[in-house]
Amino acid sequence: MKHLLIIGAGGVSRVATVKSAMTMAKGEAFSKITLASRTKSKCDEIAAFIKERVGVDIATAVIDADDTAAVADLIKEIKADLLLNLALPYQDLTLMDACLKAGIPYIDTANYEHPDTAHFEYKEQWARHDKFKDAGLMALLGSGFDPGVTNVFCAYAKQNLFDEITEIDILDCNAGDHGYPFATNFNPEINLREVSAKGRYYENGKWIETEPLSEHFSWDYPKVGERESYLMYHEELESLVKNIPSLKRIRFFMTFGESYLRHMKCLENVGMLRIDEVLHNGVKIVPIQFLKTLLPDPATLGARTKGRTNIGCVISGTKDGKPRKVYIYNVCQHEDCYAETGAQAVSYTTGVPAMIGAKLVAKGIWTGKGVFNMEEFEAKPFMDELNANGLPWEMIEMPC
C-alpha cells in the first residue's frame, strides 16, 4: 500500500483523484492520497467531493510544480511513495527531477513540451533514462488515453493477436456537444498548440510532414457514426515506432466540428495562437495565454456536455502467415462520466488510465528501472483494469 502524491487540480486530476480514492476505499494499492496544486482551493473542492461521494479523506497541499526543490521537499515531508503528474506538460522535467531527488517513481500522461516551442517529443524525458536506472527508480510516461490506452491497445495486439504488426491508425473522436460556440475540452493553450501544429506520420522508415489539418477522411465510429477525421502528429507515434520495429506505417487522426475549425482558423489568422510575447499597452503578454483566460475553463464543461467519445486503434499485420486487421476501441458517455466524477469524458478518458498506471506501479505489477512508455509492459493487466474502472474496450475483426 502506497502513499500517492497527485500534482495538478484540473479536470483530469479530478477524475484520477476520485478514481484513486475509490481504489483506496476498496483497500487496494493506496494507503493515502495527497492532492497538491498551486491553487489549494481547487484541491480542497475535489477533496470535499470525494468525502461526500466516496466517504474517504484525502490530504491537500500547496505546491509550485515549477520548483523542483520544493516538490522534492514536499515528497519527503509527507513521505509520498510515488508521484502522479497531472500538471502541465511544461512541468514534466521539473517533476521528474524532483522524483529523482526524493527517490520515488514518476508517472505522467503527456510528453514534455517547452513553453516557448510548440514541439512534441520524448527526447528530453528519454534522456533521463540512465538517471532513473542508476537510482533504481521507474518513470512511466504517457499514462492517459492517447497517449496511454492507445499504446496499451497496440501492445495487447502485439502480444496476443499478431505475429507481426505493419500498420496502425489511431482514431480519436469526441462527438460531445458543450453548447458553446467555441471551447476546448482540455487546457486551451495545450490543445490549440497541438491542433494548429503541422501533421506528421511515419511510413516506410521515414517521417512525413503535412500542413496542419490538410489530410482527412470520413470514418464510421461505432456508436457515434461518421465523422471527418484529420491527420495530426501525436506523441505516441514516436514511442510506438521505437517499440514496434515491424511497423511500416502509423498515423493519428482526430475529429473536429466545422465550428471549431472556423473559430480556430480565425484566431490563428489574427495572431491569437501566437506563443511568443507581444507588447500590449506597455505590458508583455503571450496571446494564446490571454486567449486561455477568455475561453471557458474545460473543468466547467462537464455539466453541459452531452454525447460520446470513441477512441481506438485500427491495427493491421499478420497472424499464422495470414493477413489480419482488428479495431480495438472504447466508447465513453459524457453524461455518465459527469455523474460519477463531476467531469466530462475527455477528462475521464485521461484520468482513469492515469490512476490505473499509478495503481499498477504501486502494486508492483509494472516494474522497471529507467524511463518507460506504456507499450513496454504486459498489456493484459491494464486492459483488465480498464474494464473494471469504467472504460470497457471492444474489438472487432475487420476485412483486410
Secondary structure as the mmCIF struct_conf table of DSSP 4:
data_model
#
loop_
_struct_conf.conf_type_id
_struct_conf.id
_struct_conf.beg_label_comp_id
_struct_conf.beg_label_asym_id
_struct_conf.beg_label_seq_id
_struct_conf.end_label_comp_id
_struct_conf.end_label_asym_id
_struct_conf.end_label_seq_id
STRN STRN1 LYS A 2 ILE A 7
BEND BEND1 GLY A 10 GLY A 10
HELX_RH_AL_P HELX_RH_AL_P1 GLY A 11 ALA A 25
TURN_TY1_P TURN_TY1_P1 LYS A 26 GLY A 27
BEND BEND2 ALA A 29 ALA A 29
STRN STRN2 PHE A 30 SER A 37
BEND BEND3 ARG A 38 ARG A 38
HELX_RH_AL_P HELX_RH_AL_P2 LYS A 40 ARG A 53
TURN_TY1_P TURN_TY1_P2 VAL A 54 VAL A 54
STRN STRN3 ALA A 59 VAL A 62
TURN_TY1_P TURN_TY1_P3 ALA A 65 ASP A 66
HELX_RH_AL_P HELX_RH_AL_P3 THR A 68 ILE A 78
TURN_TY1_P TURN_TY1_P4 LYS A 79 LYS A 79
BEND BEND4 ASP A 81 ASP A 81
STRN STRN4 LEU A 82 ASN A 85
BEND BEND5 ALA A 87 ALA A 87
HELX_RH_3T_P HELX_RH_3T_P1 PRO A 89 GLN A 91
HELX_RH_AL_P HELX_RH_AL_P4 ASP A 92 ALA A 102
TURN_TY1_P TURN_TY1_P5 GLY A 103 GLY A 103
STRN STRN5 TYR A 106 ASP A 108
BEND BEND6 THR A 109 ALA A 110
STRN STRN6 GLU A 113 GLU A 113
TURN_TY1_P TURN_TY1_P6 PRO A 115 ASP A 116
STRN STRN7 PHE A 120 PHE A 120
BEND BEND7 TYR A 122 TYR A 122
HELX_RH_AL_P HELX_RH_AL_P5 LYS A 123 TRP A 126
TURN_TY1_P TURN_TY1_P7 ALA A 127 ARG A 128
HELX_RH_AL_P HELX_RH_AL_P6 HIS A 129 ASP A 134
TURN_TY1_P TURN_TY1_P8 ALA A 135 GLY A 136
STRN STRN8 MET A 138 LEU A 141
STRN STRN9 GLY A 144 GLY A 144
TURN_TY1_P TURN_TY1_P9 PHE A 145 PRO A 147
STRN STRN10 GLY A 148 GLY A 148
HELX_RH_AL_P HELX_RH_AL_P7 VAL A 149 ASN A 160
TURN_TY1_P TURN_TY1_P10 LEU A 161 LEU A 161
BEND BEND8 ASP A 163 ASP A 163
STRN STRN11 GLU A 164 ASN A 174
STRN STRN12 ASP A 177 ASP A 177
BEND BEND9 GLY A 179 GLY A 179
BEND BEND10 PRO A 181 PHE A 182
BEND BEND11 ASN A 185 PHE A 186
HELX_RH_AL_P HELX_RH_AL_P8 PRO A 188 VAL A 195
TURN_TY1_P TURN_TY1_P11 SER A 196 SER A 196
BEND BEND12 ALA A 197 ALA A 197
HELX_LH_PP_P HELX_LH_PP_P1 LYS A 198 LYS A 198
STRN STRN13 GLY A 199 GLU A 203
TURN_TY1_P TURN_TY1_P12 ASN A 204 GLY A 205
STRN STRN14 LYS A 206 THR A 210
TURN_TY1_P TURN_TY1_P13 PRO A 212 LEU A 213
STRN STRN15 HIS A 216 TYR A 221
TURN_TY1_P TURN_TY1_P14 PRO A 222 VAL A 224
STRN STRN16 GLY A 225 MET A 232
TURN_TY1_P TURN_TY1_P15 GLU A 235 GLU A 235
HELX_RH_AL_P HELX_RH_AL_P9 GLU A 236 ASN A 243
TURN_TY1_P TURN_TY1_P16 PRO A 245 SER A 246
BEND BEND13 LYS A 248 LYS A 248
STRN STRN17 ARG A 249 THR A 255
HELX_RH_AL_P HELX_RH_AL_P10 GLU A 258 ASN A 269
TURN_TY1_P TURN_TY1_P17 VAL A 270 LEU A 273
BEND BEND14 ASP A 276 ASP A 276
STRN STRN18 VAL A 278 HIS A 280
TURN_TY1_P TURN_TY1_P18 ASN A 281 GLY A 282
STRN STRN19 VAL A 283 ILE A 285
HELX_RH_AL_P HELX_RH_AL_P11 PRO A 287 LEU A 294
BEND BEND15 LEU A 295 LEU A 295
HELX_LH_PP_P HELX_LH_PP_P2 PRO A 296 ASP A 297
HELX_RH_3T_P HELX_RH_3T_P2 PRO A 298 THR A 300
TURN_TY1_P TURN_TY1_P19 GLY A 302 ARG A 304
STRN STRN20 LYS A 306 LYS A 306
BEND BEND16 GLY A 307 GLY A 307
STRN STRN21 ARG A 308 LYS A 319
TURN_TY1_P TURN_TY1_P20 ASP A 320 GLY A 321
STRN STRN22 LYS A 322 GLN A 333
HELX_RH_AL_P HELX_RH_AL_P12 HIS A 334 THR A 341
BEND BEND17 GLY A 342 ALA A 343
HELX_RH_AL_P HELX_RH_AL_P13 ALA A 345 ALA A 362
TURN_TY1_P TURN_TY1_P21 LYS A 363 GLY A 364
BEND BEND18 ILE A 365 TRP A 366
BEND BEND19 LYS A 369 LYS A 369
STRN STRN23 GLY A 370 ASN A 373
HELX_RH_3T_P HELX_RH_3T_P3 MET A 374 GLU A 376
BEND BEND20 PHE A 377 PHE A 377
BEND BEND21 ALA A 379 ALA A 379
HELX_RH_AL_P HELX_RH_AL_P14 LYS A 380 ALA A 388
TURN_TY1_P TURN_TY1_P22 ASN A 389 GLY A 390
STRN STRN24 TRP A 393 GLU A 397
#
